[in-house]
Amino acid sequence: MDNGGGTTQYWTRNTVSAWGIGTGSAKYDFWSAGTTTPLQTVTSNQFPAVTAPSNYLRFNYTHAFYLSGGTLANDSCIIETSIDGGTTWTRLIGMGASQTISSGTNSSPIMTTVGGPVTGAFTPTSTQWATKVFAMPIGTNKVRFVAKSAFGNNLYIDDVTSGLVTGINNSPITLSPERYELSQNYPNPFNPSTKINFSIPKQSFVSLKIYDMLGKEVSQLVSEIKTAGVYSIDFNALNLSSGTYFYQLKAGEFSDIKRMMLIK
């Protein structure tokens, strides 16, 4: 951790861990840091150099946005990579606060995982985490996270790893998920299309259905055996009326239901 020459270190070791599993995470205290706080970094240990373009950086994260007088506080965290053990650094991607959330496993530049502004200092629950996956340049052997405060709300990062991946964005990831998970659809509210992401840790028969407020099935999106992985399903509600709907995922013995809002 480096405080950028400031008097206070806002990157700290935190007791909250990803999904409540493990011993802790790295927290950047956007809530306390101000717009004049120098850039502060948390840097990985040096790892074996990336040797193929399909290698990835993977980490778990959670963040809540903050509105000041109705204006979004534009907190940001830039990810940088090094091929010489940290002597020089190159920008990989910049993540930023947003009123739109990112969820599941993704490569979005949005670092916010919690819908709606949090008015107090943010401490996540086990359900508010997500996972980023980014391709790294060949030769990368160190990464760092560079935080810049706009006096918004807190960011947590955990389980930073380097490894192989077959694709990013809408491509399947070879890394098996750690658990069954059904993410909140995005965008939400939506009109007329939205994405539903889910992950399964082992081969399972998967059912994904949409229901209306009365419990009537209005669409079946998935009904088949799927291998372990992370999936993104598009749902188009062009022929449905505005209102509240529910989507249910069943996979093996796992079942979860979430609500979504269609506004036309």
C-alpha positions as CSV (number, residue, x, y, z in Angstrom):
1,M,0.0,0.0,0.0
2,D,1.2,3.5,-0.8
3,N,-0.4,6.7,0.3
4,G,0.9,8.8,-2.5
5,G,2.7,11.2,-0.2
6,G,-0.5,12.0,1.7
7,T,-0.8,12.0,5.5
8,T,-3.5,9.3,5.7
9,Q,-3.6,5.9,4.2
10,Y,-7.0,5.2,2.8
11,W,-6.2,1.7,1.4
12,T,-6.5,-0.6,4.4
13,R,-6.8,-4.3,5.3
14,N,-10.5,-4.8,6.0
15,T,-12.3,-7.6,7.9
16,V,-15.0,-8.0,5.4
17,S,-14.1,-10.7,2.8
18,A,-15.7,-11.6,-0.6
19,W,-19.0,-13.3,-0.1
20,G,-18.2,-13.6,3.6
21,I,-15.6,-16.3,2.7
22,G,-11.9,-15.8,3.8
23,T,-10.1,-13.5,6.2
24,G,-10.4,-10.1,4.7
25,S,-10.1,-7.7,1.7
26,A,-8.5,-4.5,0.6
27,K,-10.7,-1.5,1.2
28,Y,-10.4,2.0,-0.3
29,D,-12.2,4.5,2.0
30,F,-13.8,6.8,-0.6
31,W,-16.2,7.9,2.1
32,S,-13.4,9.5,4.1
33,A,-10.9,10.5,1.4
34,G,-11.5,13.8,-0.4
35,T,-11.0,15.2,-3.9
36,T,-7.6,16.5,-2.9
37,T,-6.3,13.2,-1.6
38,P,-3.2,12.1,-3.6
39,L,-3.5,9.0,-5.7
40,Q,-3.1,6.0,-3.5
41,T,-2.2,2.5,-4.6
42,V,-2.4,-1.2,-3.5
43,T,0.1,-3.4,-5.4
44,S,0.2,-7.1,-5.9
45,N,3.1,-9.4,-5.2
46,Q,5.2,-10.3,-8.2
47,F,3.9,-13.4,-10.0
48,P,5.1,-15.6,-12.9
49,A,5.0,-13.5,-16.1
50,V,2.0,-13.9,-18.4
51,T,3.0,-15.9,-21.4
52,A,-0.1,-16.0,-23.6
53,P,-2.7,-13.4,-24.6
54,S,-5.4,-15.6,-23.1
55,N,-4.1,-15.0,-19.6
56,Y,-6.4,-12.9,-17.3
57,L,-6.5,-10.8,-14.2
58,R,-9.4,-11.9,-12.0
59,F,-10.6,-10.4,-8.7
60,N,-13.7,-10.0,-6.6
61,Y,-15.0,-6.5,-5.8
62,T,-17.9,-4.5,-4.4
63,H,-18.7,-0.8,-4.4
64,A,-21.6,1.6,-3.6
65,F,-22.1,4.9,-5.4
66,Y,-23.0,8.1,-3.6
67,L,-25.0,11.1,-4.8
68,S,-24.1,14.6,-3.5
69,G,-27.0,17.0,-4.2
70,G,-28.3,14.6,-6.8
71,T,-24.9,14.5,-8.6
72,L,-22.9,11.2,-8.8
73,A,-19.5,11.3,-7.0
74,N,-17.2,10.0,-9.7
75,D,-14.9,7.8,-7.6
76,S,-12.5,5.8,-9.8
77,C,-9.9,3.1,-9.6
78,I,-7.4,2.5,-12.4
79,I,-5.8,-0.9,-12.9
80,E,-2.2,-0.8,-14.1
81,T,0.2,-3.6,-15.2
82,S,3.9,-4.0,-15.1
83,I,6.3,-6.3,-17.0
84,D,9.4,-5.3,-15.0
85,G,8.3,-6.0,-11.4
86,G,6.9,-2.6,-10.8
87,T,9.6,-0.3,-12.2
88,T,7.3,1.0,-14.9
89,W,3.5,0.8,-15.2
90,T,0.9,0.8,-18.0
91,R,-2.8,1.5,-17.7
92,L,-4.9,-1.6,-18.3
93,I,-8.4,-0.2,-17.6
94,G,-10.1,2.5,-15.5
95,M,-13.1,1.5,-13.3
96,G,-15.6,4.1,-12.2
97,A,-18.6,4.7,-10.0
98,S,-22.0,4.5,-11.7
99,Q,-25.7,4.5,-11.0
100,T,-25.8,1.4,-13.2
101,I,-24.5,-1.7,-11.5
102,S,-22.2,-4.5,-12.7
103,S,-22.8,-8.0,-11.4
104,G,-21.8,-11.6,-11.8
105,T,-18.6,-12.2,-13.7
106,N,-17.9,-9.4,-16.1
107,S,-15.3,-7.2,-17.8
108,S,-17.2,-3.9,-17.5
109,P,-15.5,-0.7,-16.5
110,I,-18.3,-0.1,-14.0
111,M,-17.1,-0.9,-10.4
112,T,-20.5,-0.3,-8.7
113,T,-22.4,-3.4,-7.5
114,V,-25.1,-1.9,-5.3
115,G,-28.2,-0.3,-6.8
116,G,-29.4,2.9,-5.2
117,P,-27.1,5.4,-3.3
118,V,-25.8,4.4,0.1
119,T,-26.0,7.4,2.4
120,G,-23.6,6.1,5.1
121,A,-20.2,4.6,4.8
122,F,-20.7,1.4,2.8
123,T,-19.9,-2.0,4.3
124,P,-21.0,-4.9,1.9
125,T,-23.1,-7.9,2.6
126,S,-22.1,-11.3,1.3
127,T,-24.6,-10.9,-1.6
128,Q,-23.2,-7.6,-3.0
129,W,-20.0,-8.9,-4.5
130,A,-19.1,-9.5,-8.2
131,T,-16.1,-10.6,-10.2
132,K,-14.0,-8.8,-12.8
133,V,-12.0,-10.6,-15.5
134,F,-9.5,-8.6,-17.7
135,A,-7.0,-9.8,-20.3
136,M,-3.4,-8.9,-19.4
137,P,-0.5,-8.0,-21.8
138,I,2.1,-10.7,-22.4
139,G,4.9,-10.4,-19.9
140,T,2.8,-8.9,-17.0
141,N,4.2,-9.9,-13.7
142,K,2.7,-7.3,-11.3
143,V,-0.6,-5.3,-11.1
144,R,-1.7,-2.4,-9.0
145,F,-5.0,-0.6,-8.2
146,V,-4.8,3.2,-8.2
147,A,-7.7,4.9,-6.4
148,K,-8.8,8.5,-6.8
149,S,-11.6,9.9,-4.6
150,A,-14.4,12.1,-5.5
151,F,-15.7,11.9,-1.9
152,G,-18.1,9.1,-2.7
153,N,-18.4,5.6,-1.1
154,N,-16.2,2.6,-0.4
155,L,-14.6,0.0,-2.7
156,Y,-13.5,-3.5,-1.6
157,I,-11.2,-5.8,-3.6
158,D,-10.4,-9.5,-2.8
159,D,-9.0,-12.7,-4.2
160,V,-6.8,-11.2,-6.9
161,T,-5.5,-13.9,-9.2
162,S,-3.8,-14.5,-12.6
163,G,-4.5,-17.4,-14.9
164,L,-5.9,-18.8,-18.1
165,V,-9.2,-17.8,-19.8
166,T,-10.8,-18.6,-23.2
167,G,-12.7,-15.3,-23.5
168,I,-14.1,-12.2,-21.9
169,N,-17.4,-10.3,-22.1
170,N,-19.9,-12.8,-23.5
171,S,-17.5,-15.7,-24.0
172,P,-17.5,-18.6,-21.6
173,I,-14.7,-18.6,-18.9
174,T,-12.8,-21.8,-18.3
175,L,-12.5,-21.1,-14.6
176,S,-15.3,-22.9,-12.8
177,P,-17.4,-20.7,-10.6
178,E,-17.1,-21.3,-6.8
179,R,-20.9,-21.4,-6.2
180,Y,-24.3,-21.3,-7.8
181,E,-25.4,-17.7,-8.3
182,L,-28.2,-15.8,-9.9
183,S,-27.4,-12.1,-10.5
184,Q,-29.7,-9.2,-10.7
185,N,-30.8,-8.5,-14.3
186,Y,-29.2,-5.6,-16.0
187,P,-30.4,-3.0,-16.8
188,N,-33.2,-2.9,-14.3
189,P,-35.8,-1.3,-14.8
190,F,-35.6,-2.2,-18.5
191,N,-37.4,-1.6,-21.8
192,P,-37.7,-4.0,-23.6
193,S,-34.5,-6.1,-23.2
194,T,-32.3,-7.0,-20.3
195,K,-29.6,-9.5,-19.4
196,I,-29.7,-12.2,-16.8
197,N,-26.4,-13.7,-15.6
198,F,-26.0,-16.9,-13.6
199,S,-23.2,-19.3,-12.7
200,I,-23.1,-23.0,-11.9
201,P,-20.1,-24.7,-10.4
202,K,-20.8,-28.2,-11.9
203,Q,-22.8,-29.7,-14.8
204,S,-26.5,-29.4,-14.0
205,F,-29.9,-29.4,-15.5
206,V,-30.7,-25.7,-15.7
207,S,-34.2,-24.1,-15.8
208,L,-34.6,-20.3,-16.1
209,K,-38.2,-19.0,-16.3
210,I,-40.0,-15.7,-16.1
211,Y,-43.2,-15.2,-14.2
212,D,-45.7,-12.4,-13.8
213,M,-47.1,-11.0,-10.5
214,L,-49.8,-13.7,-10.5
215,G,-47.2,-16.5,-10.7
216,K,-48.1,-17.3,-14.4
217,E,-45.1,-18.4,-16.5
218,V,-44.6,-16.0,-19.4
219,S,-41.3,-17.2,-20.8
220,Q,-38.9,-20.1,-20.5
221,L,-35.3,-19.0,-21.3
222,V,-33.3,-22.1,-20.5
223,S,-34.3,-25.7,-20.1
224,E,-31.3,-28.0,-20.7
225,I,-28.1,-29.5,-19.2
226,K,-25.3,-27.0,-19.0
227,T,-21.6,-27.5,-18.0
228,A,-20.0,-25.5,-15.2
229,G,-19.5,-21.9,-16.1
230,V,-20.8,-18.4,-16.2
231,Y,-23.8,-17.6,-18.5
232,S,-25.5,-14.5,-19.8
233,I,-29.0,-14.8,-21.2
234,D,-30.9,-12.1,-23.1
235,F,-34.6,-11.6,-22.3
236,N,-36.8,-9.5,-24.6
237,A,-40.1,-8.4,-23.1
238,L,-41.4,-6.6,-26.3
239,N,-44.7,-8.5,-26.1
240,L,-45.3,-8.0,-22.4
241,S,-47.0,-5.2,-20.5
242,S,-45.2,-2.9,-18.1
243,G,-45.0,-4.2,-14.6
244,T,-43.1,-6.3,-12.1
245,Y,-41.9,-9.8,-13.1
246,F,-39.9,-12.5,-11.4
247,Y,-37.2,-14.8,-12.8
248,Q,-36.3,-18.1,-11.3
249,L,-33.2,-20.2,-11.7
250,K,-33.2,-23.9,-10.8
251,A,-29.9,-25.9,-11.2
252,G,-29.4,-29.1,-9.4
253,E,-30.7,-28.6,-5.8
254,F,-30.2,-24.8,-6.1
255,S,-33.1,-22.4,-6.6
256,D,-33.3,-18.6,-6.5
257,I,-35.8,-16.0,-7.5
258,K,-35.3,-12.3,-8.3
259,R,-37.6,-9.4,-9.2
260,M,-37.3,-7.1,-12.2
261,M,-39.3,-4.2,-13.5
262,L,-40.4,-3.6,-17.1
263,I,-41.3,0.1,-17.8
264,K,-42.5,1.0,-21.3
